[in-house]
Amino acid sequence: MSIRKIYSLIKRLKNILFKKKATPAEYREKIVKNISRKGVKDCFTGDDSLSFTNKQKFITSDINKQAHFVIKSAIESPEVLLDFIESKGTVIVKSKYMDRVLRFFGEKEGFLTPISGIKAFLFILIINIFCPNRLEIGFKTPAMFALTDRPVNIYTLSHQFHLWLSYINNLPGFEEKTMKNFKNFWEEGPNSQDISYLSIEEILSLQDIVDREKEALDFVREMAREFVGQKTSLKKLREGKSISL
């Protein structure tokens, strides 16, 4: 997933939102309705969106700290990361055929938000065929991590782990309809069809999940810099070279 593409999507969403036709009262009402879910309903009043932004940044900062602590603890023992995820009640399913199963349903390995309907029912049936831990049969999947049955790659899982933390901390953007719109928007990118037919609420929800992706990518980038820097310093020490502290 490219940080450059994320910035491009954010810019395009802002342009669409700016051009959207609505009276100030309608616009304000829809924004309040949109962001009043997922634990942030008291963060936006009237025409002022600053309180919402500050609150969201505060939550994201806490998520970054928690993600940093857990991932750093799991560098040498990656299973610690999975144990932490399961301790929060999130299901982890593994199969050596997982990549094929996910590709069939248009999904990718990692954190999956809940889906409903016949797609969810079929997904559960197939997962139960190929995975040792069975999901409850129904027309809605739980939030889960779907992984190929191989040793955990802590670096590639960090991005999905950060998204999952945002989800369990009730940050907006993970609603089923929003995720569906985002997948379409992401796959088609700058060449995607016009989405101005979406309501202001839907566009803001789409912007929410784009923001979550950006936050996860920024976190992974900072973690990579830290770990690469540590490895470089260790190498210099072993070679007898000085390092800047």
C-alpha positions in Angstrom: 0.0 0.0 0.0 1.5 3.3 -1.1 1.6 6.4 1.1 1.7 8.5 -2.1 -1.5 6.9 -3.3 -3.2 7.6 0.1 -2.3 11.3 -0.1 -3.7 11.4 -3.7 -7.0 9.8 -2.5 -7.2 12.3 0.4 -6.8 15.2 -2.0 -9.4 13.9 -4.3 -11.9 13.3 -1.6 -11.5 16.9 -0.3 -12.0 18.2 -3.8 -15.2 16.2 -4.2 -16.5 17.3 -0.8 -15.7 20.9 -1.5 -17.8 20.8 -4.7 -20.7 19.0 -3.1 -23.9 21.0 -3.3 -25.5 21.5 0.1 -26.8 24.4 2.2 -24.6 25.3 5.3 -27.4 23.9 7.6 -27.6 20.6 5.6 -23.8 20.3 5.4 -23.4 20.9 9.2 -26.2 18.5 10.0 -24.8 15.7 7.9 -21.3 16.1 9.3 -22.6 16.0 12.9 -24.6 12.9 12.0 -21.5 11.3 10.4 -18.9 11.8 13.1 -21.3 11.3 16.0 -20.7 7.6 15.9 -17.9 5.3 17.1 -17.2 7.1 20.4 -16.6 10.6 19.0 -20.1 12.0 19.0 -19.2 14.7 21.5 -16.2 16.0 19.6 -18.0 18.1 17.0 -20.5 20.9 17.7 -21.9 23.6 15.4 -19.4 25.0 12.9 -16.3 24.0 14.9 -14.6 20.8 13.8 -11.3 21.5 15.7 -12.4 19.7 18.8 -13.1 16.6 16.8 -9.7 16.7 15.1 -7.9 17.2 18.4 -9.8 14.3 20.0 -9.1 12.0 17.1 -5.4 12.9 17.1 -5.3 12.2 20.9 -6.8 8.7 20.3 -4.5 8.1 17.4 -1.5 9.1 19.5 -2.5 6.6 22.2 -2.9 3.9 19.5 0.6 4.7 18.2 2.1 4.3 21.7 0.3 1.0 22.3 1.1 -0.4 18.8 4.8 0.6 19.3 5.0 -1.1 22.7 3.4 -4.4 21.5 5.2 -4.6 18.2 8.6 -3.8 19.8 7.9 -6.6 22.4 7.0 -9.0 19.5 10.1 -8.4 17.4 11.9 -11.4 18.8 8.7 -13.4 19.5 6.1 -12.6 16.9 3.5 -14.9 18.5 3.2 -12.3 21.3 1.4 -10.1 18.7 -1.1 -12.8 18.0 -1.6 -13.5 21.7 -2.3 -9.8 22.3 -4.9 -9.8 19.4 -6.7 -12.8 20.8 -6.7 -11.4 24.3 -8.9 -8.6 23.0 -11.5 -11.1 21.7 -10.5 -10.9 18.0 -10.6 -14.2 16.1 -7.5 -15.4 14.2 -7.9 -18.0 11.5 -5.0 -19.6 9.7 -4.7 -21.9 6.7 -2.1 -22.8 4.1 -4.8 -22.0 1.5 -5.8 -18.7 3.0 -4.4 -16.5 0.2 -6.5 -18.4 -2.3 -9.6 -18.2 -0.1 -9.2 -14.5 0.4 -8.5 -13.9 -3.3 -11.8 -15.6 -4.2 -13.7 -13.3 -1.9 -11.8 -10.2 -3.0 -10.0 -9.8 0.3 -6.4 -9.7 1.3 -4.4 -11.3 4.2 -4.5 -9.5 7.5 -7.3 -7.7 9.4 -10.8 -8.2 8.1 -13.7 -6.1 9.3 -17.1 -7.8 9.6 -19.2 -8.5 6.5 -22.8 -9.6 6.3 -25.2 -11.4 3.9 -24.7 -14.4 1.7 -21.0 -13.4 1.1 -20.4 -13.7 4.9 -22.2 -17.1 5.0 -20.2 -18.6 2.2 -16.9 -17.1 3.6 -17.6 -18.8 7.0 -18.4 -22.1 5.3 -15.1 -22.1 3.3 -13.1 -20.9 6.3 -14.5 -23.8 8.4 -13.4 -26.3 5.7 -9.8 -25.1 5.6 -9.1 -23.8 9.1 -8.8 -25.9 12.3 -10.6 -23.2 14.4 -14.2 -23.0 13.2 -16.4 -19.9 13.0 -20.0 -19.8 14.1 -22.3 -20.4 11.1 -24.3 -17.3 10.3 -24.8 -14.4 7.9 -22.2 -12.1 9.6 -18.5 -12.6 10.1 -16.7 -11.4 13.3 -13.8 -9.0 13.0 -10.8 -11.3 12.5 -7.3 -11.7 11.3 -7.1 -14.1 8.3 -3.5 -15.4 7.9 -1.6 -17.9 5.9 -0.3 -20.7 8.1 3.3 -19.7 8.3 5.6 -17.9 10.7 4.4 -14.4 11.5 6.2 -11.5 9.6 6.0 -8.8 12.2 6.9 -6.1 9.7 4.2 -6.8 7.2 1.6 -7.3 10.0 2.3 -4.0 11.7 0.1 -2.0 9.2 -2.9 -4.4 9.8 -2.3 -4.4 13.5 -2.5 -0.6 13.6 -5.8 -0.6 11.6 -7.2 -3.2 14.1 -6.3 -1.0 17.0 -8.1 1.9 15.4 -11.1 -0.4 14.9 -11.3 -1.7 18.5 -10.8 1.9 19.7 -14.0 2.8 17.8 -12.4 5.3 15.4 -14.8 5.9 12.5 -14.3 4.5 9.0 -14.8 0.7 9.4 -18.5 0.5 8.7 -19.3 -2.3 6.2 -20.6 0.0 3.5 -17.7 2.4 3.9 -15.2 -0.5 3.6 -16.9 -1.6 0.4 -16.7 1.9 -1.1 -13.1 2.2 0.0 -12.1 -1.0 -1.7 -13.6 0.2 -5.0 -12.1 3.6 -4.6 -8.7 2.2 -3.8 -8.6 -0.4 -6.6 -9.5 2.1 -9.3 -7.5 5.0 -7.8 -7.2 8.3 -9.7 -8.8 6.7 -12.7 -11.9 5.7 -10.7 -15.4 6.7 -11.8 -16.9 9.9 -10.4 -18.1 9.3 -6.8 -19.8 12.6 -6.4 -23.1 10.8 -6.4 -22.3 9.6 -2.8 -23.9 11.6 0.0 -21.8 13.9 2.1 -22.0 11.4 4.9 -20.7 8.6 2.7 -17.9 10.8 1.4 -16.9 11.7 4.9 -17.0 8.1 6.0 -14.8 7.3 3.0 -12.4 10.0 4.1 -12.4 8.4 7.6 -11.0 5.1 6.4 -8.5 6.8 4.1 -7.3 8.7 7.2 -7.1 5.4 9.2 -4.9 3.9 6.3 -2.7 7.0 6.3 -2.2 6.8 10.1 -1.3 3.1 9.8 1.2 3.8 7.0 2.8 6.7 8.8 3.2 4.5 11.9 4.8 1.7 9.9 7.1 4.2 8.3 8.3 5.5 11.6 8.7 2.0 13.1 10.8 1.1 10.0 13.0 4.1 10.5 13.5 3.2 14.2 14.3 -0.4 13.6 16.6 0.2 10.6 18.4 2.8 12.6 18.9 0.4 15.5 20.2 -2.3 13.2 22.6 0.2 11.5 23.9 1.4 14.9 24.4 -2.2 16.1 26.3 -3.0 12.9 28.6 0.0 13.4 29.3 -1.0 17.0 30.2 -4.5 15.9 32.5 -3.1 13.3 34.1 -0.8 15.9 32.8 2.4 14.4 31.4 5.3 16.4 27.7 6.3 16.4 25.9 9.5 17.2 23.6 9.3 20.2 
